[in-house]
């Protein structure tokens, strides 16, 4: 484990990433970089790094639960109107609901506007690629 006593490693929170073979890595917390990114420890390289849910190829049941809670806790807030109220009947709110549900699956969130590279449709901020679901289904 790390020489740095400030790092608290919970061996129950292990996961694997394809680029590092069968070596277990350990979730640490929020690196406060990009929405959905998690801080982790690599015992092989003896360093911390950032990882997204989509990069994790396998994990412990404890890590799976931790990731679900982490993503639920860092999902961006819903859109509000000029008074700061949430209009649950608005199209913006319905889109946000769709985006946050997808965020729980992908762990990806892009604050910028993006369009499908095939058809030009606006992508969800939680889309994990450059193509919309319709174009992916047709491929």
N, CA, C and O atoms as CSV, one atom per row, in Angstrom:
chain,resi,resn,atom,element,x,y,z
A,1,UNK,N,N,0.833,-1.186,0.000
A,1,UNK,CA,C,0.000,0.000,0.000
A,1,UNK,C,C,0.879,1.252,0.000
A,1,UNK,O,O,2.096,1.156,0.160
A,2,UNK,N,N,0.266,2.425,-0.179
A,2,UNK,CA,C,1.058,3.644,-0.341
A,2,UNK,C,C,1.849,4.025,0.905
A,2,UNK,O,O,1.465,3.723,2.035
A,3,UNK,N,N,2.959,4.695,0.656
A,3,UNK,CA,C,3.768,5.219,1.760
A,3,UNK,C,C,3.137,6.455,2.373
A,3,UNK,O,O,3.439,6.809,3.513
A,4,UNK,N,N,2.267,7.111,1.629
A,4,UNK,CA,C,1.628,8.357,2.069
A,4,UNK,C,C,0.512,8.037,3.068
A,4,UNK,O,O,-0.512,7.478,2.675
A,5,UNK,N,N,0.685,8.378,4.343
A,5,UNK,CA,C,-0.338,8.056,5.354
A,5,UNK,C,C,-1.645,8.819,5.167
A,5,UNK,O,O,-2.654,8.462,5.776
A,6,UNK,N,N,-1.646,9.873,4.328
A,6,UNK,CA,C,-2.885,10.627,4.110
A,6,UNK,C,C,-3.842,9.886,3.176
A,6,UNK,O,O,-5.022,10.230,3.105
A,7,UNK,N,N,-3.347,8.866,2.455
A,7,UNK,CA,C,-4.207,8.078,1.576
A,7,UNK,C,C,-4.804,6.918,2.365
A,7,UNK,O,O,-4.084,6.106,2.946
A,8,UNK,N,N,-6.100,6.857,2.374
A,8,UNK,CA,C,-6.801,5.783,3.076
A,8,UNK,C,C,-7.309,4.784,2.040
A,8,UNK,O,O,-8.246,5.078,1.297
A,9,UNK,N,N,-6.696,3.613,1.993
A,9,UNK,CA,C,-7.063,2.593,1.019
A,9,UNK,C,C,-8.015,1.597,1.668
A,9,UNK,O,O,-7.692,0.996,2.693
A,10,UNK,N,N,-9.179,1.427,1.071
A,10,UNK,CA,C,-10.135,0.409,1.503
A,10,UNK,C,C,-10.042,-0.735,0.495
A,10,UNK,O,O,-10.477,-0.586,-0.647
A,11,UNK,N,N,-9.492,-1.849,0.893
A,11,UNK,CA,C,-9.256,-2.960,-0.029
A,11,UNK,C,C,-10.541,-3.599,-0.542
A,11,UNK,O,O,-10.494,-4.408,-1.468
A,12,UNK,N,N,-11.675,-3.255,0.035
A,12,UNK,CA,C,-12.966,-3.732,-0.460
A,12,UNK,C,C,-13.368,-2.985,-1.741
A,12,UNK,O,O,-14.191,-3.472,-2.516
A,13,UNK,N,N,-12.784,-1.808,-1.952
A,13,UNK,CA,C,-13.159,-0.960,-3.090
A,13,UNK,C,C,-12.214,-1.154,-4.276
A,13,UNK,O,O,-11.694,-0.183,-4.826
A,14,UNK,N,N,-11.998,-2.392,-4.661
A,14,UNK,CA,C,-11.083,-2.687,-5.768
A,14,UNK,C,C,-11.816,-2.706,-7.099
A,14,UNK,O,O,-13.020,-2.952,-7.170
A,15,UNK,N,N,-11.051,-2.439,-8.151
A,15,UNK,CA,C,-11.569,-2.521,-9.514
A,15,UNK,C,C,-10.419,-2.837,-10.461
A,15,UNK,O,O,-9.248,-2.704,-10.108
A,16,UNK,N,N,-10.776,-3.258,-11.666
A,16,UNK,CA,C,-9.804,-3.546,-12.723
A,16,UNK,C,C,-10.031,-2.595,-13.889
A,16,UNK,O,O,-11.157,-2.181,-14.165
A,17,UNK,N,N,-8.941,-2.259,-14.564
A,17,UNK,CA,C,-9.002,-1.492,-15.811
A,17,UNK,C,C,-8.232,-2.278,-16.861
A,17,UNK,O,O,-7.196,-2.871,-16.562
A,18,UNK,N,N,-8.735,-2.283,-18.084
A,18,UNK,CA,C,-8.138,-3.088,-19.146
A,18,UNK,C,C,-6.663,-2.785,-19.395
A,18,UNK,O,O,-5.880,-3.697,-19.660
A,19,UNK,N,N,-6.283,-1.525,-19.312
A,19,UNK,CA,C,-4.911,-1.141,-19.658
A,19,UNK,C,C,-3.875,-1.568,-18.621
A,19,UNK,O,O,-2.681,-1.334,-18.805
A,20,UNK,N,N,-4.327,-2.194,-17.528
A,20,UNK,CA,C,-3.381,-2.558,-16.469
A,20,UNK,C,C,-3.503,-4.038,-16.093
A,20,UNK,O,O,-3.168,-4.418,-14.971
A,21,UNK,N,N,-3.974,-4.863,-17.007
A,21,UNK,CA,C,-4.051,-6.305,-16.759
A,21,UNK,C,C,-4.967,-6.672,-15.610
A,21,UNK,O,O,-6.058,-6.120,-15.466
A,22,UNK,N,N,-4.513,-7.609,-14.796
A,22,UNK,CA,C,-5.325,-8.108,-13.681
A,22,UNK,C,C,-5.000,-7.428,-12.350
A,22,UNK,O,O,-5.479,-7.861,-11.303
A,23,UNK,N,N,-4.196,-6.372,-12.383
A,23,UNK,CA,C,-3.834,-5.668,-11.145
A,23,UNK,C,C,-5.049,-4.943,-10.576
A,23,UNK,O,O,-5.749,-4.225,-11.290
A,24,UNK,N,N,-5.286,-5.138,-9.303
A,24,UNK,CA,C,-6.380,-4.426,-8.636
A,24,UNK,C,C,-5.968,-3.000,-8.319
A,24,UNK,O,O,-4.843,-2.725,-7.902
A,25,UNK,N,N,-6.919,-2.105,-8.533
A,25,UNK,CA,C,-6.766,-0.700,-8.182
A,25,UNK,C,C,-7.830,-0.402,-7.134
A,25,UNK,O,O,-8.747,-1.201,-6.939
A,26,UNK,N,N,-7.720,0.740,-6.457
A,26,UNK,CA,C,-8.617,1.029,-5.347
A,26,UNK,C,C,-9.183,2.443,-5.451
A,26,UNK,O,O,-8.450,3.404,-5.689
A,27,UNK,N,N,-10.492,2.553,-5.269
A,27,UNK,CA,C,-11.163,3.846,-5.297
A,27,UNK,C,C,-10.797,4.646,-4.049
A,27,UNK,O,O,-10.720,4.100,-2.948
A,28,UNK,N,N,-10.573,5.953,-4.236
A,28,UNK,CA,C,-10.218,6.831,-3.126
A,28,UNK,C,C,-11.286,7.876,-2.823
A,28,UNK,O,O,-11.623,8.099,-1.660
A,29,UNK,N,N,-11.818,8.515,-3.858
A,29,UNK,CA,C,-12.775,9.589,-3.622
A,29,UNK,C,C,-12.936,10.470,-4.837
A,29,UNK,O,O,-12.768,10.024,-5.972
A,30,UNK,N,N,-13.264,11.727,-4.590
A,30,UNK,CA,C,-13.525,12.702,-5.640
A,30,UNK,C,C,-12.256,13.511,-5.903
A,30,UNK,O,O,-11.753,14.166,-4.990
A,31,UNK,N,N,-11.723,13.481,-7.136
A,31,UNK,CA,C,-10.536,14.285,-7.428
A,31,UNK,C,C,-10.874,15.741,-7.750
A,31,UNK,O,O,-9.971,16.566,-7.890
A,32,UNK,N,N,-12.167,16.067,-7.869
A,32,UNK,CA,C,-12.632,17.419,-8.175
A,32,UNK,C,C,-12.040,17.929,-9.487
A,32,UNK,O,O,-11.606,19.077,-9.587
A,33,UNK,N,N,-12.032,17.049,-10.489
A,33,UNK,CA,C,-11.552,17.441,-11.813
A,33,UNK,C,C,-12.745,17.626,-12.738
A,33,UNK,O,O,-13.128,18.757,-13.036
A,34,UNK,N,N,-13.336,16.528,-13.194
A,34,UNK,CA,C,-14.499,16.561,-14.073
A,34,UNK,C,C,-15.637,15.793,-13.418
A,34,UNK,O,O,-15.396,14.829,-12.690
A,35,UNK,N,N,-16.852,16.201,-13.664
A,35,UNK,CA,C,-18.021,15.534,-13.101
A,35,UNK,C,C,-17.991,14.052,-13.455
A,35,UNK,O,O,-17.892,13.688,-14.627
A,36,UNK,N,N,-18.077,13.202,-12.439
A,36,UNK,CA,C,-18.109,11.757,-12.639
A,36,UNK,C,C,-16.756,11.071,-12.532
A,36,UNK,O,O,-16.701,9.844,-12.441
A,37,UNK,N,N,-15.659,11.829,-12.541
A,37,UNK,CA,C,-14.328,11.219,-12.420
A,37,UNK,C,C,-14.071,10.873,-10.959
A,37,UNK,O,O,-14.501,11.580,-10.047
A,38,UNK,N,N,-13.357,9.768,-10.761
A,38,UNK,CA,C,-13.048,9.289,-9.416
A,38,UNK,C,C,-11.538,9.184,-9.250
A,38,UNK,O,O,-10.821,8.859,-10.196
A,39,UNK,N,N,-11.071,9.458,-8.057
A,39,UNK,CA,C,-9.662,9.322,-7.729
A,39,UNK,C,C,-9.414,7.867,-7.320
A,39,UNK,O,O,-10.240,7.247,-6.649
A,40,UNK,N,N,-8.262,7.338,-7.737
A,40,UNK,CA,C,-7.953,5.938,-7.452
A,40,UNK,C,C,-6.456,5.761,-7.188
A,40,UNK,O,O,-5.645,6.638,-7.484
A,41,UNK,N,N,-6.119,4.607,-6.626
A,41,UNK,CA,C,-4.739,4.259,-6.311
A,41,UNK,C,C,-4.319,3.058,-7.150
A,41,UNK,O,O,-5.034,2.060,-7.230
A,42,UNK,N,N,-3.138,3.171,-7.779
A,42,UNK,CA,C,-2.542,2.061,-8.523
A,42,UNK,C,C,-1.361,1.544,-7.708
A,42,UNK,O,O,-0.334,2.217,-7.622
A,43,UNK,N,N,-1.489,0.354,-7.106
A,43,UNK,CA,C,-0.378,-0.173,-6.307
A,43,UNK,C,C,0.831,-0.582,-7.156
A,43,UNK,O,O,1.958,-0.593,-6.660
A,44,UNK,N,N,0.608,-0.913,-8.416
A,44,UNK,CA,C,1.714,-1.303,-9.290
A,44,UNK,C,C,2.640,-0.118,-9.541
A,44,UNK,O,O,3.860,-0.233,-9.418
A,45,UNK,N,N,2.049,1.023,-9.896
A,45,UNK,CA,C,2.842,2.219,-10.187
A,45,UNK,C,C,3.037,3.111,-8.964
A,45,UNK,O,O,3.770,4.099,-9.019
A,46,UNK,N,N,2.371,2.756,-7.848
A,46,UNK,CA,C,2.463,3.533,-6.611
A,46,UNK,C,C,2.087,4.999,-6.856
A,46,UNK,O,O,2.824,5.918,-6.500
A,47,UNK,N,N,0.902,5.187,-7.482
A,47,UNK,CA,C,0.462,6.554,-7.748
A,47,UNK,C,C,-1.055,6.633,-7.776
A,47,UNK,O,O,-1.744,5.626,-7.939
A,48,UNK,N,N,-1.559,7.844,-7.615
A,48,UNK,CA,C,-2.986,8.096,-7.769
A,48,UNK,C,C,-3.248,8.461,-9.221
A,48,UNK,O,O,-2.359,8.929,-9.932
A,49,UNK,N,N,-4.494,8.236,-9.648
A,49,UNK,CA,C,-4.915,8.609,-10.998
A,49,UNK,C,C,-6.420,8.800,-10.984
A,49,UNK,O,O,-7.084,8.474,-10.000
A,50,UNK,N,N,-6.958,9.329,-12.075
A,50,UNK,CA,C,-8.408,9.535,-12.197
A,50,UNK,C,C,-8.983,8.493,-13.139
A,50,UNK,O,O,-8.346,8.100,-14.116
A,51,UNK,N,N,-10.198,8.051,-12.833
A,51,UNK,CA,C,-10.855,7.018,-13.626
A,51,UNK,C,C,-12.343,7.343,-13.743
A,51,UNK,O,O,-12.931,7.931,-12.835
A,52,UNK,N,N,-12.941,6.957,-14.859
A,52,UNK,CA,C,-14.382,7.086,-15.067
A,52,UNK,C,C,-15.012,5.706,-15.019
A,52,UNK,O,O,-14.334,4.702,-15.238
A,53,UNK,N,N,-16.282,5.654,-14.738
A,53,UNK,CA,C,-16.995,4.378,-14.648
A,53,UNK,C,C,-16.808,3.544,-15.907
A,53,UNK,O,O,-16.624,2.330,-15.822
A,54,UNK,N,N,-16.853,4.170,-17.055
A,54,UNK,CA,C,-16.767,3.427,-18.313
A,54,UNK,C,C,-15.407,2.769,-18.522
A,54,UNK,O,O,-15.293,1.867,-19.351
A,55,UNK,N,N,-14.373,3.193,-17.796
A,55,UNK,CA,C,-13.048,2.596,-17.919
A,55,UNK,C,C,-12.888,1.348,-17.059
A,55,UNK,O,O,-11.934,0.591,-17.241
A,56,UNK,N,N,-13.799,1.126,-16.137
A,56,UNK,CA,C,-13.696,0.015,-15.193
A,56,UNK,C,C,-14.265,-1.248,-15.835
A,56,UNK,O,O,-15.433,-1.294,-16.221
A,57,UNK,N,N,-13.412,-2.274,-15.943
A,57,UNK,CA,C,-13.836,-3.511,-16.602
A,57,UNK,C,C,-14.461,-4.507,-15.626
A,57,UNK,O,O,-15.277,-5.332,-16.037
A,58,UNK,N,N,-14.103,-4.450,-14.363
A,58,UNK,CA,C,-14.660,-5.323,-13.320
A,58,UNK,C,C,-14.415,-4.649,-11.976
A,58,UNK,O,O,-13.493,-3.846,-11.830
A,59,UNK,N,N,-15.256,-4.987,-10.992
A,59,UNK,CA,C,-15.064,-4.406,-9.662
A,59,UNK,C,C,-15.760,-5.261,-8.612
A,59,UNK,O,O,-16.574,-6.129,-8.929
A,60,UNK,N,N,-15.425,-4.996,-7.372
A,60,UNK,CA,C,-16.047,-5.695,-6.253
A,60,UNK,C,C,-17.484,-5.195,-6.074
A,60,UNK,O,O,-17.818,-4.106,-6.542
A,61,UNK,N,N,-18.336,-5.977,-5.403
A,61,UNK,CA,C,-19.692,-5.483,-5.104
A,61,UNK,C,C,-19.658,-4.184,-4.289
A,61,UNK,O,O,-20.495,-3.304,-4.491
A,62,UNK,N,N,-18.703,-4.064,-3.378
A,62,UNK,CA,C,-18.598,-2.831,-2.584
A,62,UNK,C,C,-18.243,-1.649,-3.472
A,62,UNK,O,O,-18.788,-0.559,-3.297
A,63,UNK,N,N,-17.336,-1.852,-4.424
A,63,UNK,CA,C,-16.966,-0.772,-5.348
A,63,UNK,C,C,-18.150,-0.399,-6.226
A,63,UNK,O,O,-18.368,0.783,-6.495
A,64,UNK,N,N,-18.919,-1.386,-6.679
A,64,UNK,CA,C,-20.094,-1.107,-7.524
A,64,UNK,C,C,-21.077,-0.218,-6.767
A,64,UNK,O,O,-21.611,0.737,-7.331
A,65,UNK,N,N,-21.317,-0.527,-5.495
A,65,UNK,CA,C,-22.238,0.278,-4.684
A,65,UNK,C,C,-21.656,1.666,-4.432
A,65,UNK,O,O,-22.378,2.662,-4.482
A,66,UNK,N,N,-20.349,1.735,-4.160
A,66,UNK,CA,C,-19.685,3.023,-3.923
A,66,UNK,C,C,-19.802,3.906,-5.155
A,66,UNK,O,O,-20.115,5.090,-5.035
A,67,UNK,N,N,-19.556,3.351,-6.344
A,67,UNK,CA,C,-19.627,4.108,-7.595
A,67,UNK,C,C,-21.042,4.633,-7.828
A,67,UNK,O,O,-21.220,5.788,-8.214
A,68,UNK,N,N,-22.045,3.790,-7.594
A,68,UNK,CA,C,-23.438,4.232,-7.767
A,68,UNK,C,C,-23.750,5.409,-6.848
A,68,UNK,O,O,-24.376,6.379,-7.274
A,69,UNK,N,N,-23.322,5.332,-5.600
A,69,UNK,CA,C,-23.547,6.429,-4.659
A,69,UNK,C,C,-22.781,7.679,-5.036
A,69,UNK,O,O,-23.299,8.792,-4.940
A,70,UNK,N,N,-21.543,7.489,-5.466
A,70,UNK,CA,C,-20.713,8.616,-5.879
A,70,UNK,C,C,-21.362,9.358,-7.043
A,70,UNK,O,O,-21.477,10.583,-7.014
A,71,UNK,N,N,-21.784,8.622,-8.062
A,71,UNK,CA,C,-22.391,9.261,-9.232
A,71,UNK,C,C,-23.715,9.937,-8.874
A,71,UNK,O,O,-24.019,11.014,-9.386
A,72,UNK,N,N,-24.505,9.308,-7.997
A,72,UNK,CA,C,-25.759,9.939,-7.573
A,72,UNK,C,C,-25.481,11.247,-6.843
A,72,UNK,O,O,-26.217,12.222,-6.995
A,73,UNK,N,N,-24.421,11.261,-6.057
A,73,UNK,CA,C,-24.089,12.451,-5.279
A,73,UNK,C,C,-23.451,13.574,-6.073
A,73,UNK,O,O,-23.493,14.730,-5.652
A,74,UNK,N,N,-22.859,13.253,-7.218
A,74,UNK,CA,C,-22.196,14.327,-7.971
A,74,UNK,C,C,-22.920,14.675,-9.269
A,74,UNK,O,O,-22.385,15.405,-10.103
A,75,UNK,N,N,-24.126,14.160,-9.440
A,75,UNK,CA,C,-24.913,14.538,-10.620
A,75,UNK,C,C,-25.221,16.034,-10.551
A,75,UNK,O,O,-25.569,16.546,-9.487
A,76,UNK,N,N,-25.096,16.727,-11.663
A,76,UNK,CA,C,-25.397,18.164,-11.676
A,76,UNK,C,C,-26.855,18.433,-11.289
A,76,UNK,O,O,-27.726,17.597,-11.530
A,77,UNK,N,N,-27.118,19.590,-10.694
A,77,UNK,CA,C,-28.485,19.918,-10.272
A,77,UNK,C,C,-29.394,20.155,-11.472
A,77,UNK,O,O,-28.913,20.396,-12.580
A,78,UNK,N,N,-30.703,20.086,-11.255
A,78,UNK,CA,C,-31.652,20.320,-12.353
A,78,UNK,C,C,-31.660,21.783,-12.777
A,78,UNK,O,O,-31.242,22.666,-12.028
A,79,UNK,N,N,-32.144,22.021,-13.993
A,79,UNK,CA,C,-32.236,23.411,-14.460
A,79,UNK,C,C,-33.296,24.170,-13.674
A,79,UNK,O,O,-34.282,23.600,-13.208
A,80,UNK,N,N,-33.065,25.458,-13.542
A,80,UNK,CA,C,-34.027,26.305,-12.827
A,80,UNK,C,C,-34.460,27.466,-13.718
A,80,UNK,O,O,-33.805,27.791,-14.709
A,81,UNK,N,N,-35.580,28.080,-13.340
A,81,UNK,CA,C,-36.054,29.250,-14.086
A,81,UNK,C,C,-35.404,30.512,-13.510
A,81,UNK,O,O,-34.515,30.418,-12.664
A,82,UNK,N,N,-35.836,31.670,-13.957
A,82,UNK,CA,C,-35.239,32.947,-13.545
A,82,UNK,C,C,-35.345,33.179,-12.031
A,82,UNK,O,O,-34.514,33.884,-11.457
A,83,UNK,N,N,-36.358,32.593,-11.383
A,83,UNK,CA,C,-36.529,32.747,-9.929
A,83,UNK,C,C,-35.738,31.703,-9.149
A,83,UNK,O,O,-35.682,31.756,-7.920
A,84,UNK,N,N,-35.123,30.753,-9.859
A,84,UNK,CA,C,-34.380,29.694,-9.177
A,84,UNK,C,C,-35.222,28.473,-8.868
A,84,UNK,O,O,-34.782,27.575,-8.149
A,85,UNK,N,N,-36.445,28.433,-9.413
A,85,UNK,CA,C,-37.334,27.298,-9.181
A,85,UNK,C,C,-37.141,26.236,-10.261
A,85,UNK,O,O,-36.792,26.549,-11.400
A,86,UNK,N,N,-37.371,24.986,-9.892
A,86,UNK,CA,C,-37.319,23.874,-10.842
A,86,UNK,C,C,-38.718,23.671,-11.413
A,86,UNK,O,O,-39.670,23.452,-10.664
A,87,UNK,N,N,-38.843,23.743,-12.717
A,87,UNK,CA,C,-40.120,23.517,-13.395
A,87,UNK,C,C,-40.134,22.069,-13.883
A,87,UNK,O,O,-39.580,21.758,-14.938
A,88,UNK,N,N,-40.771,21.186,-13.110
A,88,UNK,CA,C,-40.760,19.760,-13.439
A,88,UNK,C,C,-41.590,19.431,-14.680
A,88,UNK,O,O,-41.574,18.292,-15.147
A,89,UNK,N,N,-42.302,20.401,-15.211
A,89,UNK,CA,C,-43.078,20.200,-16.431
A,89,UNK,C,C,-42.317,20.643,-17.683
A,89,UNK,O,O,-42.778,20.416,-18.802
A,90,UNK,N,N,-41.161,21.270,-17.501
A,90,UNK,CA,C,-40.442,21.834,-18.647
A,90,UNK,C,C,-39.682,20.770,-19.440
A,90,UNK,O,O,-39.337,19.706,-18.926
A,91,UNK,N,N,-39.437,21.093,-20.699
A,91,UNK,CA,C,-38.635,20.213,-21.561
A,91,UNK,C,C,-37.208,20.121,-21.036
A,91,UNK,O,O,-36.583,19.063,-21.122
A,92,UNK,N,N,-36.692,21.213,-20.497
A,92,UNK,CA,C,-35.324,21.212,-19.957
A,92,UNK,C,C,-35.207,20.241,-18.778
A,92,UNK,O,O,-34.209,19.532,-18.643
A,93,UNK,N,N,-36.227,20.219,-17.938
A,93,UNK,CA,C,-36.211,19.295,-16.796
A,93,UNK,C,C,-36.316,17.846,-17.273
A,93,UNK,O,O,-35.614,16.977,-16.755
A,94,UNK,N,N,-37.178,17.574,-18.247
A,94,UNK,CA,C,-37.303,16.206,-18.780
A,94,UNK,C,C,-35.990,15.749,-19.400
A,94,UNK,O,O,-35.586,14.598,-19.237
A,95,UNK,N,N,-35.332,16.648,-20.107
A,95,UNK,CA,C,-34.029,16.309,-20.698
A,95,UNK,C,C,-33.009,16.049,-19.589
A,95,UNK,O,O,-32.239,15.093,-19.680
A,96,UNK,N,N,-32.989,16.873,-18.551
A,96,UNK,CA,C,-32.079,16.674,-17.424
A,96,UNK,C,C,-32.322,15.316,-16.770
A,96,UNK,O,O,-31.367,14.632,-16.401
A,97,UNK,N,N,-33.584,14.917,-16.621
A,97,UNK,CA,C,-33.901,13.597,-16.058
A,97,UNK,C,C,-33.302,12.486,-16.917
A,97,UNK,O,O,-32.734,11.525,-16.397
A,98,UNK,N,N,-33.433,12.627,-18.231
A,98,UNK,CA,C,-32.861,11.639,-19.149
A,98,UNK,C,C,-31.329,11.628,-19.036
A,98,UNK,O,O,-30.703,10.568,-19.021
A,99,UNK,N,N,-30.750,12.813,-18.959
A,99,UNK,CA,C,-29.287,12.908,-18.857
A,99,UNK,C,C,-28.766,12.315,-17.551
A,99,UNK,O,O,-27.765,11.599,-17.559
A,100,UNK,N,N,-29.427,12.600,-16.432
A,100,UNK,CA,C,-28.923,12.085,-15.154
A,100,UNK,C,C,-29.138,10.576,-15.038
A,100,UNK,O,O,-28.334,9.890,-14.408
A,101,UNK,N,N,-30.201,10.052,-15.631
A,101,UNK,CA,C,-30.385,8.592,-15.642
A,101,UNK,C,C,-29.259,7.944,-16.443
A,101,UNK,O,O,-28.714,6.919,-16.034
A,102,UNK,N,N,-28.913,8.535,-17.570
A,102,UNK,CA,C,-27.813,8.019,-18.397
A,102,UNK,C,C,-26.478,8.193,-17.679
A,102,UNK,O,O,-25.598,7.339,-17.789
A,103,UNK,N,N,-26.323,9.291,-16.948
A,103,UNK,CA,C,-25.104,9.549,-16.181
A,103,UNK,C,C,-24.839,8.429,-15.175
A,103,UNK,O,O,-23.689,8.045,-14.962
A,104,UNK,N,N,-25.888,7.911,-14.563
A,104,UNK,CA,C,-25.726,6.814,-13.610
A,104,UNK,C,C,-25.157,5.574,-14.294
A,104,UNK,O,O,-24.463,4.780,-13.658
A,105,UNK,N,N,-25.444,5.401,-15.585
A,105,UNK,CA,C,-24.915,4.254,-16.342
A,105,UNK,C,C,-23.525,4.501,-16.899
A,105,UNK,O,O,-22.690,3.597,-16.900
A,106,UNK,N,N,-23.263,5.718,-17.376
A,106,UNK,CA,C,-21.998,5.994,-18.065
A,106,UNK,C,C,-20.931,6.611,-17.174
A,106,UNK,O,O,-19.741,6.348,-17.348
A,107,UNK,N,N,-21.358,7.434,-16.218
A,107,UNK,CA,C,-20.393,8.184,-15.419
A,107,UNK,C,C,-19.773,9.335,-16.189
A,107,UNK,O,O,-18.819,9.957,-15.723
A,108,UNK,N,N,-20.313,9.621,-17.369
A,108,UNK,CA,C,-19.782,10.694,-18.225
A,108,UNK,C,C,-20.690,11.916,-18.136
A,108,UNK,O,O,-21.914,11.788,-18.103
A,109,UNK,N,N,-20.086,13.097,-18.097
A,109,UNK,CA,C,-20.856,14.341,-18.134
A,109,UNK,C,C,-20.015,15.395,-18.830
A,109,UNK,O,O,-18.883,15.659,-18.425
A,110,UNK,N,N,-20.557,15.992,-19.861
A,110,UNK,CA,C,-19.864,17.028,-20.624
A,110,UNK,C,C,-20.695,18.294,-20.528
A,110,UNK,O,O,-21.847,18.315,-20.960
A,111,UNK,N,N,-20.125,19.343,-19.968
A,111,UNK,CA,C,-20.874,20.595,-19.808
A,111,UNK,C,C,-21.067,21.359,-21.113
A,111,UNK,O,O,-21.909,22.253,-21.196
A,112,UNK,N,N,-20.290,21.006,-22.123
A,112,UNK,CA,C,-20.409,21.691,-23.408
A,112,UNK,C,C,-21.512,21.105,-24.262
A,112,UNK,O,O,-22.044,20.034,-23.971
A,113,UNK,N,N,-21.848,21.826,-25.328
A,113,UNK,CA,C,-22.838,21.322,-26.278
A,113,UNK,C,C,-22.117,20.492,-27.326
A,113,UNK,O,O,-21.087,20.906,-27.858
A,114,UNK,N,N,-22.664,19.314,-27.621
A,114,UNK,CA,C,-22.081,18.430,-28.625
A,114,UNK,C,C,-23.182,17.928,-29.537
A,114,UNK,O,O,-24.347,17.852,-29.148
A,115,UNK,N,N,-22.793,17.585,-30.761
A,115,UNK,CA,C,-23.741,17.069,-31.741
A,115,UNK,C,C,-23.259,15.725,-32.257
A,115,UNK,O,O,-22.059,15.450,-32.296
A,116,UNK,N,N,-24.215,14.893,-32.652
A,116,UNK,CA,C,-23.910,13.590,-33.232
A,116,UNK,C,C,-23.075,13.790,-34.490
A,116,UNK,O,O,-23.412,14.608,-35.346
A,117,UNK,N,N,-21.992,13.044,-34.593
A,117,UNK,CA,C,-21.116,13.206,-35.756
A,117,UNK,C,C,-21.744,12.680,-37.037
A,117,UNK,O,O,-21.271,13.004,-38.126
A,118,UNK,N,N,-22.808,11.867,-36.935
A,118,UNK,CA,C,-23.474,11.338,-38.125
A,118,UNK,C,C,-24.643,12.201,-38.579
A,118,UNK,O,O,-24.708,12.590,-39.745
A,119,UNK,N,N,-25.574,12.507,-37.661
A,119,UNK,CA,C,-26.804,13.193,-38.065
A,119,UNK,C,C,-26.910,14.631,-37.575
A,119,UNK,O,O,-27.784,15.371,-38.028
A,120,UNK,N,N,-26.034,15.042,-36.656
A,120,UNK,CA,C,-26.058,16.407,-36.155
A,120,UNK,C,C,-27.003,16.652,-34.992
A,120,UNK,O,O,-27.090,17.779,-34.504
A,121,UNK,N,N,-27.720,15.623,-34.532
A,121,UNK,CA,C,-28.638,15.786,-33.396
A,121,UNK,C,C,-27.855,16.170,-32.143
A,121,UNK,O,O,-26.710,15.750,-31.971
A,122,UNK,N,N,-28.470,16.967,-31.269
A,122,UNK,CA,C,-27.830,17.351,-30.022
A,122,UNK,C,C,-27.674,16.107,-29.133
A,122,UNK,O,O,-28.632,15.361,-28.928
A,123,UNK,N,N,-26.466,15.894,-28.614
A,123,UNK,CA,C,-26.205,14.751,-27.743
A,123,UNK,C,C,-26.535,15.088,-26.301
A,123,UNK,O,O,-26.431,16.242,-25.887
A,124,UNK,N,N,-26.931,14.086,-25.542
A,124,UNK,CA,C,-27.097,14.261,-24.107
A,124,UNK,C,C,-25.736,14.589,-23.507
A,124,UNK,O,O,-24.708,14.129,-24.004
A,125,UNK,N,N,-25.728,15.387,-22.437
A,125,UNK,CA,C,-24.453,15.709,-21.790
A,125,UNK,C,C,-23.821,14.473,-21.170
A,125,UNK,O,O,-22.624,14.477,-20.881
A,126,UNK,N,N,-24.597,13.418,-20.961
A,126,UNK,CA,C,-24.083,12.185,-20.376
A,126,UNK,C,C,-23.812,11.109,-21.421
A,126,UNK,O,O,-23.540,9.962,-21.067
A,127,UNK,N,N,-23.883,11.461,-22.693
A,127,UNK,CA,C,-23.571,10.501,-23.753
A,127,UNK,C,C,-22.091,10.154,-23.674
A,127,UNK,O,O,-21.253,11.026,-23.445
A,128,UNK,N,N,-21.777,8.879,-23.865
A,128,UNK,CA,C,-20.390,8.441,-23.721
A,128,UNK,C,C,-19.682,8.245,-25.050
A,128,UNK,O,O,-18.667,7.553,-25.119
A,129,UNK,N,N,-20.207,8.843,-26.090
A,129,UNK,CA,C,-19.588,8.752,-27.411
A,129,UNK,C,C,-19.912,9.981,-28.226
A,129,UNK,O,O,-20.386,10.987,-27.699
A,130,UNK,N,N,-19.654,9.892,-29.501
A,130,UNK,CA,C,-19.876,11.027,-30.397
A,130,UNK,C,C,-21.047,10.806,-31.346
A,130,UNK,O,O,-21.235,11.561,-32.300
A,131,UNK,N,N,-21.846,9.750,-31.075
A,131,UNK,CA,C,-22.994,9.453,-31.924
A,131,UNK,C,C,-24.236,9.273,-31.059
A,131,UNK,O,O,-24.152,8.765,-29.940
A,132,UNK,N,N,-25.391,9.692,-31.580
A,132,UNK,CA,C,-26.648,9.567,-30.842
A,132,UNK,C,C,-27.124,8.102,-30.851
A,132,UNK,O,O,-26.644,7.283,-31.634
A,133,UNK,N,N,-28.057,7.807,-29.981
A,133,UNK,CA,C,-28.564,6.434,-29.857
A,133,UNK,C,C,-29.205,5.948,-31.177
A,133,UNK,O,O,-29.052,4.787,-31.555
A,134,UNK,N,N,-29.917,6.845,-31.861
A,134,UNK,CA,C,-30.552,6.432,-33.133
A,134,UNK,C,C,-29.497,5.991,-34.155
A,134,UNK,O,O,-29.651,4.962,-34.813
A,135,UNK,N,N,-28.425,6.781,-34.279
A,135,UNK,CA,C,-27.369,6.421,-35.245
A,135,UNK,C,C,-26.628,5.159,-34.800
A,135,UNK,O,O,-26.218,4.359,-35.642
A,136,UNK,N,N,-26.456,4.973,-33.518
A,136,UNK,CA,C,-25.803,3.763,-33.017
A,136,UNK,C,C,-26.647,2.531,-33.336
A,136,UNK,O,O,-26.109,1.483,-33.693
A,137,UNK,N,N,-27.974,2.659,-33.207
A,137,UNK,CA,C,-28.869,1.527,-33.501
A,137,UNK,C,C,-28.844,1.178,-34.991
A,137,UNK,O,O,-28.935,0.009,-35.364
A,138,UNK,N,N,-28.719,2.211,-35.839
A,138,UNK,CA,C,-28.716,1.968,-37.293
A,138,UNK,C,C,-27.394,1.373,-37.792
A,138,UNK,O,O,-27.346,0.761,-38.858
A,139,UNK,N,N,-26.328,1.557,-37.015
A,139,UNK,CA,C,-24.991,1.092,-37.447
A,139,UNK,C,C,-24.884,-0.435,-37.415
A,139,UNK,O,O,-23.835,-0.988,-37.745
